[in-house]
Amino acid sequence: MGGIAAQDKLSSSGNRLAAEGKVVKANHVVTDGPYVELKEAVGGYIMVKAGSLQEATDLAKGCPIFDSNGSVEVRTVVPM
């Protein structure tokens, strides 16, 4: 998060998330998604400023959650 904040890409407001997106896993593996299994749930989220879904996906590749076998869903925010 510090790296994202240093790039002035961190945003703090919350909104509804789009159903479409990408899932980033360890070793920078990116798949279409999200496809959540019943045992999984969104535990929280960080909003970043990105010009595209691809840019946000690239930012997600540096997330420390991969150290504990986690994954990151990347979605567009739907304006209210």
Residue pairs with C-beta under 8 A, 6 or more apart in sequence:
1 10
1 46
3 62
4 10
4 46
4 48
4 59
4 62
8 49
9 48
9 49
9 50
9 59
10 46
10 47
10 48
10 49
11 47
11 48
11 49
12 47
13 47
14 45
14 47
15 47
15 77
15 78
15 79
15 80
16 77
16 78
16 80
17 45
17 75
17 76
17 77
17 78
18 75
18 76
18 77
18 78
19 75
20 75
20 76
21 33
21 34
21 53
21 73
21 74
21 75
21 76
22 30
22 31
22 32
22 33
22 53
22 57
22 60
22 73
22 74
22 75
23 30
23 31
23 32
23 33
23 34
23 35
23 71
23 72
23 73
23 74
24 30
24 57
24 60
24 61
24 63
24 71
24 72
24 74
25 31
25 66
25 71
25 72
26 66
26 69
26 71
27 66
28 61
30 57
33 73
34 73
34 75
36 42
42 73
47 77
48 56
48 59
50 56
50 59
53 74
53 76
56 74
57 74
60 72
60 74
63 70
63 72
65 71
65 72
